C-alpha cells in the first residue's frame, strides 16, 4: 500500500463543521434544529454587490488576473483599511486572497521555519493551531482569563511562553469564539512584547467592523508595529460574502511580495469577477452594512438576555462579533454532566439547540475548571433564537 504524507497526521480542521454534520443528521430525521453552531450569515449579500459581480461576468472578467489581485481592488482596500485604522497603505501592501484563511497559512509559510514556535490564542480559531503544526512549527497556546466584562489575555503567560525560538504571535482582537476585545493597555502590551522579542504579528481583524458600540483599533497602528504586522481582512463578515471567498493580507512590502508569490503557486489568482464585487462593496453604499449590524444587534440582545435567564448560565454582552461564550458549568451540574461534549449532544436531542463547545477551539489548557459553549447568532433569526433558547431554558430548569 502506498502511504500518505506523515504531515497529514498534524492537520486539524474547523471543528464547527463536525457539529454542523450532527445537526444536519438530526434535522434529516424530521427534528427541529436551532443552528447556533456555525458562524455563517443567513442575510443575503447586498444587491448592488451581486449586481457588480454579475456585471463583471457579463463583461468577460472570467479569466486569469494578477496574482496579488487586480490593481483597482488593491487600491480600494489600501484606501479603506488605511483610513479606518489611521495608517497609510499603498496597493503594494495589499495581497488579495480567497478569503481570510489563506492569510493564516501564507503568513506562517512566510515567517516560520519547521521547528520554530508561534504563539496563538486558545480558545481560538482552530485553523491557527492546525496550520502551525501542519507546517512543522510548534504551536504555543496562550489563554484568556474571565473578567466581569468578558475575557482578557493572560499577559503573564504570554511573557513566560516566549523563547529564543519564538518567531511570531497570532493576535485576534475581537475574538472568535469568545468575543473578547482588547483594552488599549492590553493591545499596547502585546505590541511591546512583539517589539522586545522581534516577533512577527498576524493581526486577525475579520470582525474589525462587526461591532455594535465603540470603535475598533488595530495593533498595526501603534508605533513600530506596521513594519512587523500582517493584517488579515475578509469580506465574509462585514458584507455577508462568506461563499464568495474574498479577503486579503495587508503587510509590509517585503512580506507582501512573498505572499503574492505564494498566491501564484497555490491558486494563480483570486476569482477575477469576485474582485469587482469587492470594489463595489468597499466603494458603494454602506447602508446594507448598517442594516445587517442592526439585525445582529437585535439578535445579540435577545440571545444574551435569554441565556442569562437560564439557571446556571452566564455571559457578558459583547460589543463586537456575532458569538457568545457563556459559562455553563452550573447548568451542566444541574443536569449531572461533567463533559461539555455530552451536554451539547444531549441539548441537541432534547431541545434542538445546536452549538459548539470550548473543546472545538483548541486543547484545554492546564488549570481550566469552568465549562463553556459557543453560540453564533449570525445564522438564526430572533424568533428562532427565542424559541430555541426557550426550549433550552425549560430543559435545564426542570432538571
N, C-alpha and C positions, 0 to 999 in steps of 0.2 A: 504493500500500500504506500502510495506517495503521501508524504507528510506536509501539513501546512506550516507556515512560519511560526516559530515559537513566540514571537512578539504578540501574536493574536491572543495569547493567554493573559496579556496585560491590558487588553482592550475592554473598557467598560461600555456603558450605554446610557442613554437618557431614560432613567428607570420609570419616569411618569408614564411612558408608553406601555409598560407592562401593566400598570394599573388600568390604563385605557382598555387593554385587551380583556381584562377581567370584567370591567364594567360592560363592555360590548357583549360579552358572552352572557352575562346575567340579563341584559336587555333583550337579547335574541330569544331568551326563553319566555318572553312576554312580561317581564317585570319592569316596573318604573325605575328609572335611574336619574339621579340628580348629579350632573357632571361637574364636580369641583376639582377634578384631578389634573387637568391639562391646561396650561396657560395659552390656549388658543383663544381667538376672539370671535364671537358669534355676531359681530357687527360687520356689515359688508364694507369693502374698500369704497371710498368715496367715488361718486360717478365721474367727476372730472379727471380723476386719476385713471380710471378704467378707460375712459374715452381717449386719453392721451396714449395709453398702451395700444388700444385698437387702431388708432390713427397711425402709430408708428409701424404696426404690422402692415396696414394698407399702403403705407408709403415705402415699404420694402426694407425696413430695418430688421431683417431677419437673418443676416449673415454674421460673419466674424466682425469683431471690433477690437480696439486696443486692449491689451491685457490689463492695464491698470484702470480701465474704464474710459468712457467717451469724455472728451475734454469738457463738454457742456455740463455734464453731471459732476465731474470733479470740481469744477469752478463753483457750481451751486452749493455743493457740500462744504467746500472751503469757506465760502461766504457765510452760510447758515450756521455751521458748527462753530466757526470762529467768533461770529458776532454774539452767539448765545453763551459763549464761555469767556469772552473778553480776551481772546487770543488771535493773533494774526496768522492765518494759514494761507498757503497758496495751493493750487492744484497739485503741485509736486509732492505735497504732504499726504495726498489722498489716494488710496488704492481701493477701488470698488470691488466688492466680493459678493458671493451668492449667499447673503445673509450674514449674521453675526458669528456663527460657529466657526467658519473658516478662519476668522481673525485669530481665534484662540490657537488653532493648530499651527498656523503660519507664523504667528508671533513666537511660539515655542521652537519651531524649526529654525527661526532666525537667530534666537539668542541663547538657546540651551543645547549643550552637547550631552550625549549619553553620560549618565553618572552624576551630572550636576543637579543641584537642588532648586526647586521652585516652591515658594510659599503660596498657599491658596486657602480660601475661606471654607470652613467646614462647620456647620452645614453650608452648602453652597451648590452652585450649578454643577451637576455631576460630570460634565464634559471636561472641566478643568483637570480633575484627578485622572480621568480616563486618558486624556491626551498626554499629560506629563509622563505617565507611566508607559503608555504605548510607545512613545518616542525615546524611551530609555532613560528618562530622568527619574529623580527621586521626589515624589510628591510629599511636601511637608505641610500638614494642615495647621491652620490657626483658628481658634474658636471665638465664639461670641458669648458674652455674659448677659443674663437677663437684667433689665433695668425697669424702673417704673414706667418708662415710655417706650419700651421695646427691647432692644438689644444693643450692646456695644462691643467693639473688638477688644479682645484681651491683649492689650498692648504689651504687657509684661511677657506673655507667651510669645508674641511675635519677636520681641527683642531676644529672648532666650533661644529662639529657633534659628536665628541667623548664624551661619558658619562661613568660613572662608570659601566653601563650596557652593554657597547660595548665589544665584545669578539673577533672580527675578522674583517679583511678588505680583500675584494677581489680586487686584483690588476691585471689589464690586460694591461701590456706593449705590444706594437704592437697590437693595439686595434681593435676589431670588435665591432661596424661598422665604426669607424671614422678614422682608420689607424693611430691614434696618437701614437707617440713614446716618451717615457720619455727622458729628458736630464739626465745626470748624477746627476745634482743637484736635480732634481725632484725625482728621484729614491732614492737618499740618504735621502731626506726629508720624504718620505713615510716610509723608514726604521727607521728613527729616531722616528717618531710618534709611530710606532709599538712597538718599544722597550720602549719608555717612558710610554706607556699605557698598556704594556704587552699584546699585541694583537697577535693572530694567523694571518698568512697571507696565502691566497691562491693566488699563482702567476700563472695566466693563461698564459702559454707560447706556445699556439697552433701554433703561427706564428713565433716562435723564429728563424727559419731558412728559412722562406719565405720572403726573403729580397733581394734587388737589389743593394744597396750600403750600406757601413758601416758594422759594426759588432754588433751583439746583446749582451746585458749584462743581467744577471739575478740578481734580488734583493736578491736572496739566497746567492750570492757570497759576499755580503757586510758583514763586521764584525758583529757578533752577530745575523745574520739572518738565517743561515742554521738550527738552532735549533728551529725556530718558523715558518718556511716556508714550505708549501706543494706546489710542482711544478706540474702543470697539463701539461702532454705531450700527444700528439696524433700523430699517423702515418697518419692520414687522409690527412693533408695538404701537408706535405713535400713529401710524397711518393704516393700521389693520390690514397689513400686507404680508401676513405670515407665509402664505403659499407662493408669493411672488419671488421669494428668496433674493432679497436685495439688502445689502449693507455695505459697510466699508471700514477700513482702518485709516485712522489719521495718525501719522507717525513722523518722526524726524526723517529727513530726506534719505539718509543712508539706509534706514530700515525700510522705508517705502520702496526703494529700488529693489531690495531683496524680496519683499512681499509681491511686487509686480512680477518678478521672475518666477516665483513660486506659482502665481496665478497661471502664467504661461505654461508651466509644466503640468499643472493639475487640471485646469478647466479650459485653457486657452483664453477664455474671457467670460464675463458675466453676460447673461442673455441680453442682446442688444436692445430689443424693443422695451424690455422691462426698465432699462435705464432711462428711457424717455419718460416713462411713467414716474420715475423717481424725480426727475426735474420738475414735472408738474406738481408733484406732491410738495416739494420744497418751495417752489416759486408761486404756486397758485393759492387760492383761498385756503385759509386755515380754519374756517368756520366748522367743517366736519370734525376736525381735531378737538375743538372745544366741546362740540356736541357729544362726542364719544366720552370725553372726560366727565361731562355732566352725568351721563348714564352710568359710568363706572363709579362715580362718587356716590350715587344713589345706591348702587349695589353694595359698595363698601359699608355704607352706614347701616343698611339693612342687615347685612351679614354680621357685622360687629355687634350690633345690638342684640341680635338673636343668640349669637354664640356666648356672649357674656351673661345671658339669662339662663343658660344651660347649667345645671348643677355640676360643679367640678371642672368647669372650663373657664379660661380667661384669656383675653387677647387685647393688646393695646391697639389703638386706632392709628394705622399708619398714614402718613401724608403722601405716600407715593406707591408705585407699582400696583398690581392687582392681585396681591397674595396676602393671605393671613396665616399666621403660625401660632395657633393657640396652644397653651399648656393644657393638656387633657389628663394629667396624672391622677387627679382626684376623681374625675369621671370614670376613668378606667378602673380605679379601685372600687367604686360603687358597683361595677359590673363583674368584678373578680378577675379582670385581665391584668397580666403582668407584661405581656408582649404587645407592643403597639401595632404590629402587623396583624395579629389575631383580632385586635379591637377593630381595625379598619375593615377586615374581611367580614366580620360579623355585622358591622354597621351597614355594609353594602347589602347583605342578605336580609337584615331586619328592617332597614329603613329606605334602602335605595340610594343613600348618600354615598358617593364615591369620592375619595380623597387620597392624597399621598401622605406618607408619614416621614418623620425625621430620618428614618433609615434609607429613604430614597435619595438622600442628599449628602452622602458621604458616610464613611465608617464612624461609628460612635466613638467619641474621644474619652479617655480616662476621666473619671470624676463626674460624668453626666449622669444625673439621677432623676431628671424630670423627663416627662414624655410629651412629645409634640406631634401635631399633624399639620399638614399644609393644605389650605383650601384656596383655589383660584376662582375668582368670581368674574373672570373675563368672558366666560363662555356660557353663562347661565343668567336668565332674566330674573328680575326682582320677585316676580310671583313664584317662580320655582325655587328661588332662594328661601323665601318664606315657608313654602310648603315643605321643602326638603329638610331644612333645619328645624322646622316644627316637628317633623317625624323623629328626627334625631333627639330632640329635647324630650319628647314623650317616651322614647325608648329608654333613655338614661334616667329620667325622673321616676319612672315606675319600677326601677330596679330595686 
